[in-house]
Amino acid sequence: MPNGKAAGVRCVQLSATNLCAIFGEPERPACCSGLKPADEMCGASRIDALLWLAKLEAATKP
């Protein structure tokens, strides 16, 4: 995504199973490779993690 990923837009690198297609590759953006999972972010379930990401996207939406 040469111009960045807008809030609410699915990353083009996500597979149908929500895995990053360029994980570990040099072309992976710094914002992704620098993101380190933490208990606060991941919560106790996938739903918790998705809610946390939705809050981040809402907070950064133009």
C-alpha positions, 0 to 999 in steps of 0.5 A, spaced: 500 500 500 504 505 497 500 511 500 499 507 507 493 504 509 487 508 511 483 506 517 478 501 516 481 498 510 483 491 510 491 491 508 492 488 501 497 483 504 492 479 509 491 472 507 484 469 507 486 466 514 488 473 516 495 472 516 501 477 513 503 475 506 510 478 507 511 477 514 519 476 515 520 479 509 524 486 508 518 489 504 514 489 510 512 496 513 516 498 519 509 500 522 508 492 522 515 489 523 516 494 529 509 492 532 510 488 538 504 484 541 503 486 549 498 483 553 494 490 553 494 489 545 492 482 545 487 481 551 485 474 552 482 472 545 482 474 538 476 478 539 479 482 544 485 484 540 481 486 534 477 490 539 484 494 540 486 494 533 479 497 532 480 503 537 487 504 534 484 505 527 478 510 530 483 514 534 487 515 527 482 516 522 483 522 518 
